[in-house]
Amino acid sequence: MNATTAEESAGHRSGFDLIWVGRLIAVVAGALLLLYPVLSDNLYYQNMIILSLVFAIAASGLSIITGLAGYVSLGQGAFIGLGGYTVGILATRHPDTSVWLWVPLAGVTAAAVALILGFVALRARGPSFVIITVAFLFLVQVIAINWRSLTGGTEGLSLPIPTWSRDIANWPFYYTLVGILALQLLLTWWIRRTKLGTGLVAIREDETKAATVGINLPVEKIIAFVASSVLVGMAGGVYGYYLTFIDPRGMFNILLSVETMLALLVGGKATLWGPVLGAFIVEPLNEYANNNLGGGNTRLLLFGGLLIAIVLFLPQGVLPAVESLVNWVRTRGKAGLVGARIGTGGSLSALTERLSLVERDPAVDPPPLLEVKDLHKAFGGLKAVDGASLVVPEGSITGLIGPNGSGKTTLFNLIDHTIHADSGEIWLAGERIDRLSSWSRAHRGLGRTFQITRLFREMTVLENVVAAQRSFSWGQLGRIAVSGAEARAAEDLLEYVGMRAFRDQKARALSYGQQKLVELAQVLMLDPRLILLDEPAGGINPVLIDRMSEMIRELNSYGKTFLIVEHNMPFVLGLCDPVHVLGRGRTMASGTPAEIQKDPAVVDAYLGDDFVLESADAAAPQEASS
């Protein structure tokens, strides 16, 4: 075993040991949590743990929509209140029925309301979404106050008093909440491992890019919003029964949402155990402030100071900070990235199951795969694309060249719906697609890389590739992505582009050329019919340029069609046929590379006389030798 392999093995063992240490801590903490009511009958601490469990469930649910999908919600307390009122209303109207039967219905109510709210709120992004969730919280509070016949208004509702022994007064609430927390953690863990989970993280990292790799944005965001609320509603139902009295100002208090968000931030967003840790830090602090510091403004000052400290010193939360520290200690003095060099790449033999072979008759002119007809896009008074039209024959490697500012990248953005066209038509394989969403175009066989690579920076290389979704189905969303068939397919593609050694590295740690290769593998995961490459040779070293050219030719031999924007003229003219030239948003010339080089308008507007002379000088020795 050589030194490099030994170091890699030691690194993998260290990472493996770290995982098992974390699991051991979680098992010990879980055992202590389960045994506490048996070991101690202190009702004060049992009450504190019960409240911590409620916030742990709420924060863990919030982690799905906020931590994974990146949508910050300050309305999580509303789902606690909805659950509490569902149980309260049904319990008071059916006093002879066990209150516990209504707890699952509390979850159903929260999920149904989240579904309706999601159709409205998830159309907004950033601060607008936050404002909508806060407004929703106050709206349901106002409804609860004024719908007196249902909720009792400000007088509230008194729930039935528990009938079991006082010796175990808190046990049913305690262990029911422990069970709900276990379900919430299991749900969060499962989502993160699936195509749904990788899609949500992709949405968080770059929503526009996520759509171009086939991720159905509205569906996945709404699923996440519902999943983040259903078990929270059940916890709210248990919480309401535990209180035995509920009123609108208590159950829909915005401080419930603030404390939930604070627990998430303290523990760590998008982590499994972070929200639980955060809840068991924040709630005891809340109790301490109320009992020893007078509560009120002092409590708000304490929480405000804690929030500022987290933002300044632990912006990712406690658990991610600990993980980063351990990784820094473990890798100190060693190479930063596993795999010293980019691999030379593999053959296509491992990808024949991923890439559909297309047989073509050389005697027959290929049909058009992509047709752009009179496309227009203006930004104010600037006409970025002004009547562009072009055809990409099926099975070709078509080039698109032109001066800077001629509209090439804008045209790509219109083709894949990164931006919406003002007018014109786009046809793919005989189907008009200009009215379709980005993910629908990806599902029909359109893949695209970007001029400045847009990988999902906080995802690993492997996760970036498996995030792509070549079709939409409910079954696909539940498919495990980080292992099994999906991961094997992604690893084959990474092997082909020479990046398999980097599969577990964060995308942000890669060089620009490495990111180009990973983005190509990501697009290939879609098994697209047409691949749009925006400056694939831009900003990378000559070795990678040669490798990129080789891969394009190989993939083309397997039936892949390419449309390439590039300023490297030897690269384009040696690879592409036909070539379209764009100038001022219009197609000014189309033809073979030889025809384009002889077109006076193209030479004058873009190539220049120097390029023509260089081409002639390069051709002269070949003619002499012949």
C-alpha positions, 0 to 999 in steps of 0.5 A: 500500500502506498503512502497516499492510499494509507493516508486515505484509508486512515482518513476514512477510518477516522471519519467512520470512528467519528460517526460511531462516536456520534451514534453512541452519544445519541444512544446514551442521550436517548436512553437517559431521556427514556429512563428519566421519569423512572429515575426521578419523580421531580415534576419540575424537570419532567415539565421542562423536558416535556416542553423541550420535547415539544420544541424539539419536534417543532424545530426538527420539523422546521429543519425540513422547510428551513434547513433543507429547502432554505425557506425561513418560516416564523409561523411554526408556532401556528401549527402547534396551536392548530394541533392544540385547538383540534384536540381541544375542540374535539375533546370538549365536544366528545367528552366520552371519547378518549382524547388520545384518539384526536391527536392523529387528527391534529396532525392531519389538520396541520398538514391540510392547512400547510398544504393550502398555505403552501400553494400561496406562501411558497410562490414567494421567496426570501423576506416575502415568505417570512412575512407571509408566515408571520401574517398567517400566525397572527391570522389564525390567532385572530380567527381563534379569538373571534370564532367564539362558537368554535374556540371559546374566544378569549375565554379559551377551552378547558380540556378533560382532566386526565384520569390516570394515577397522579403517580405517573401524571406526566408519563403519558404526555412524556412518552407520547412526545418521545414517540412523536420526536422519534417519528419526526427524526425518522422522517427527517433522516429518510427525507435527507437520504432520498431524491426529495431531500437532495432536491430540497437542498438543491433548492436551498442552494440555487433554486433556478439551477435546481429547476434546470436539472429536473427538480419540480420546484412547487411539488417538492416545496409543498411536500416539504412544507407539509412534512414540516408541519404534520408531526408538529400538529400532533405534538401541539395536540399533546401539548394542549392536552397537557396544559388542560386549558388553551387560549388563542394568545397562548397557543398562537403566541409568536414567542413559540415560533421564535423559540423554535427558530432559535432552537434550530439556529443554536443546534444547527440547520439541516442536521438531524440532531441539531434541532433536538440539541437546540431545544434542550438548550433553549427551553432550560434557558427560558425556564431559568430566565422566567424563574430566576431573572423575572422573565419578561424583558429579561428573557427577551434580552437573553434570547436576543443576546443568544441569537446575536452570539450564534450569528456572530460566532457559530453561524452554522450552529453548535453541531456543525461547528463541532464537526468542523472543529473535529475535521480540522483537527483530524486533517491538520497537516494533511492534503486538503482534498482526497485525490491529488489529481483529476483522473484521466476519466474512464471509458463509456462501457460503464455508462451504456445502461445510463446513456441511451444508444441512438442509431443513425443512418448516415445516408439520411439527413438528420431531422432537427432536434432543436428549432429556435424561431424568431426568439425575442427578449428585451431588458428595458430598452436593451434587446438582448435577443432580437429575432434569433432563429437557428436549427440544431440537427439531431446527432450533431455538435453544433457551435454558437459563436459571436462577440461578447454581448451578442446574446449567446448566454441569454439565448441559452437562458431562454431555451432552458427557461432560466428566463422567460422569452418575450416572444418566439417559439422553441421546439424540441424533438417536434414538441413546442416547449417554450410554454413549459417550465425548466424542469419539464424541459429537463424531463423532455431531454434538455440538459445545460451547463452554465458559463460560470459553474453553478454547482450546489456548493454545500452538497458533496460531489456525489450529491450534486450528481444524484440531485438531477431528476430525469423524470417526475414521479412520486416513486422517484421522490422517495427513491434513496439517492445517496446509496444504491442504484442512484449512487452507483449511476452517479459514481459511473458518471464521475468515473467517466469524467475523472472525478470519482476520487472527489465524490465526498468533497464539498463542491465549493472545495473544487477548482473551477475546472473540476467544477466544470467536469462535475457539472457535466456529470450532473447533466449526464445524469438526466440522460438528455437528448440535447446538451447545451454547453456554455463555454466548456473550455473557458477558464480551464487548463489545456489538458482539461480542454483536450479531455473535454473535447474528447468526452464531447466526441465520445458522447456524441458517438453515443447519440448525444446532441450538443449546442456549444457556446465558446470563444475558443475558436480552434476548439469550436471550429475543430469540433462543431458542424454546423456553426451559427454566428450570433450578432446583436441578438440575431443569427447573422450566419450559419454553415460549416466551419469552413463557410463561417471562416470565409463569410465576410460579415463574420470576419468583420464582426467577430473573427477578424483578419488576424484569425483568417491569416492564422487559419491560412498559415496553418492550412499551408503546410498541410497543402504542401505536404499533400 
